[in-house]
Amino acid sequence: MKTCTEPGCLSPQFGGSKCKYHQFVRYMKGGDLHVPRKKKQEPVKRRTSKRQKNEKYYAVEAKERFLQAVAEKTNICFFCGREVKDYNGWHHIRHRTGGRLRDWKYIVLAHNECHLNYHDMSYDRISQEPWYAGFLERLKVVDPETYQKELRRAEKSHKLNPKIFDEEIE
């Protein structure tokens, strides 16, 4: 163990070959003129340029698909089954990551309120919603894999509603 370079001091070195006390004294006398360089911190990018470009195309295409759904009268909320009159957004049945942002096979129209309720409510509360049984039926047709995940979610909650779940999980 190296000791302080001040004569008569046997304390271990801290910095600048001095112990904590003598380093502090040196600093207070103005002997330590080292000024740390200020680092210019740039904010972290939330999205890559590729993702931003993809989202730009997604936004345009989403609006066009909504207008097309209105023209074809297929603008029905995937959750509650009612008509969607104003463009609020879409629900991605499978997550938006991994190149699925624009995979329209797994993107469905939804009311903003229904969509937020689905993502924010606990399963116990969602399963009590009047639209939940219809949602499960629609989900079973569109994506059986996600339907099975939803059934496993119900199983985990330990509060299965027998009216909704009449078949067993495979």
C-alpha positions in Angstrom: 0.0 0.0 0.0 1.4 3.4 -1.0 1.4 6.1 1.6 0.9 9.8 1.3 3.9 11.8 0.0 3.5 14.5 2.6 6.4 14.3 5.1 5.4 12.5 8.3 2.0 11.3 6.9 1.4 7.5 6.9 -2.2 7.5 5.5 -2.9 5.7 2.2 -2.8 7.6 -1.0 -6.1 8.9 -2.4 -5.3 11.0 -5.4 -2.4 13.0 -6.7 -0.1 10.8 -4.5 -1.7 12.4 -1.4 -4.0 11.1 1.3 -7.6 12.4 1.4 -6.8 15.1 4.0 -3.7 16.4 2.2 -5.4 16.2 -1.2 -8.2 18.3 0.3 -5.8 20.9 1.8 -4.0 21.1 -1.6 -7.3 21.7 -3.4 -8.4 24.4 -0.9 -5.1 26.2 -1.3 -5.8 26.3 -5.1 -3.0 23.9 -5.8 -5.3 21.5 -7.8 -6.2 23.5 -10.8 -7.6 20.6 -12.8 -11.0 21.6 -14.2 -13.0 18.6 -15.5 -14.1 19.1 -19.1 -17.8 19.6 -19.6 -19.3 16.9 -21.7 -21.9 17.9 -24.2 -24.7 15.4 -23.7 -27.0 14.9 -26.5 -30.5 13.5 -25.9 -30.9 9.8 -26.6 -32.7 9.1 -29.8 -36.0 7.6 -29.1 -36.3 6.0 -32.5 -33.8 5.1 -35.2 -34.0 6.8 -38.5 -35.2 3.6 -40.1 -38.0 3.3 -37.5 -39.0 6.9 -38.0 -39.3 6.4 -41.7 -41.3 3.2 -41.2 -43.7 5.0 -38.8 -44.2 7.8 -41.3 -45.3 5.3 -43.9 -47.4 3.5 -41.3 -49.3 6.7 -40.3 -50.2 7.5 -43.9 -51.2 3.9 -44.7 -53.3 3.7 -41.4 -55.3 6.8 -42.3 -55.9 5.4 -45.8 -57.0 2.1 -44.5 -59.4 3.7 -42.1 -61.0 5.7 -44.9 -61.3 2.5 -46.9 -62.9 0.7 -44.0 -65.5 3.6 -43.7 -66.2 3.4 -47.4 -66.7 -0.4 -47.2 -68.6 -0.1 -43.9 -66.2 -2.4 -42.1 -65.2 0.2 -39.5 -66.1 -1.9 -36.5 -64.2 -1.8 -33.2 -62.4 -5.1 -32.6 -63.1 -4.9 -28.9 -66.7 -3.7 -28.5 -68.0 -4.5 -32.0 -69.5 -1.0 -32.4 -68.9 1.3 -35.3 -65.8 3.5 -35.3 -66.8 7.0 -36.5 -63.6 8.9 -35.8 -60.1 7.7 -36.6 -58.4 7.0 -33.3 -55.9 4.3 -34.1 -55.3 0.6 -34.6 -54.6 -2.2 -32.2 -51.7 -4.5 -33.0 -52.8 -8.0 -32.1 -49.2 -9.1 -32.2 -46.7 -6.5 -31.0 -45.4 -3.7 -33.2 -41.8 -4.8 -32.9 -39.8 -7.2 -35.1 -41.0 -5.8 -38.4 -44.7 -6.1 -37.6 -45.5 -2.4 -37.5 -47.1 -2.6 -40.9 -48.2 -6.3 -41.0 -51.9 -5.6 -41.6 -52.9 -9.2 -41.0 -52.5 -8.5 -37.3 -53.7 -4.9 -37.1 -57.3 -4.2 -36.3 -59.4 -1.1 -35.9 -60.4 0.0 -32.3 -61.9 2.8 -30.3 -59.3 4.6 -28.3 -61.2 4.1 -25.1 -61.6 0.3 -25.7 -58.0 0.0 -26.7 -56.7 1.8 -23.6 -59.0 -0.2 -21.3 -57.7 -3.4 -22.8 -54.0 -2.5 -22.2 -54.5 -0.7 -18.8 -57.0 -2.7 -16.9 -56.3 -5.8 -14.9 -57.5 -9.0 -16.3 -60.2 -9.3 -13.6 -61.7 -6.0 -14.7 -61.4 -6.7 -18.4 -63.1 -10.1 -18.2 -66.1 -8.3 -16.6 -66.5 -5.9 -19.6 -69.6 -6.7 -21.7 -67.5 -6.7 -24.9 -64.9 -9.2 -23.7 -66.7 -12.4 -24.9 -67.2 -11.0 -28.4 -63.6 -9.8 -28.4 -62.4 -13.4 -27.7 -64.5 -14.8 -30.5 -63.1 -12.2 -33.0 -59.6 -12.9 -31.7 -60.0 -16.6 -32.2 -60.8 -16.1 -35.9 -58.1 -13.5 -36.6 -55.2 -15.0 -34.6 -55.6 -18.4 -32.8 -52.1 -18.1 -31.3 -52.9 -14.8 -29.5 -56.3 -16.3 -28.5 -54.4 -19.1 -26.7 -52.2 -16.5 -25.0 -55.4 -14.7 -23.9 -56.7 -18.0 -22.4 -53.4 -18.5 -20.6 -53.7 -15.0 -19.2 -57.2 -15.9 -17.9 -55.8 -19.1 -16.4 -53.2 -17.2 -14.5 -55.7 -14.8 -13.0 -57.4 -17.8 -11.2 -60.7 -16.2 -11.7 -62.1 -17.9 -14.8 -65.6 -16.8 -15.8 -67.3 -20.1 -17.0 -69.7 -18.1 -19.2 -66.8 -16.9 -21.3 -64.4 -19.8 -21.3 -66.3 -22.9 -22.4 -63.3 -24.7 -23.9 -60.1 -25.8 -22.4 -56.7 -24.5 -23.2 -54.7 -26.8 -25.4 
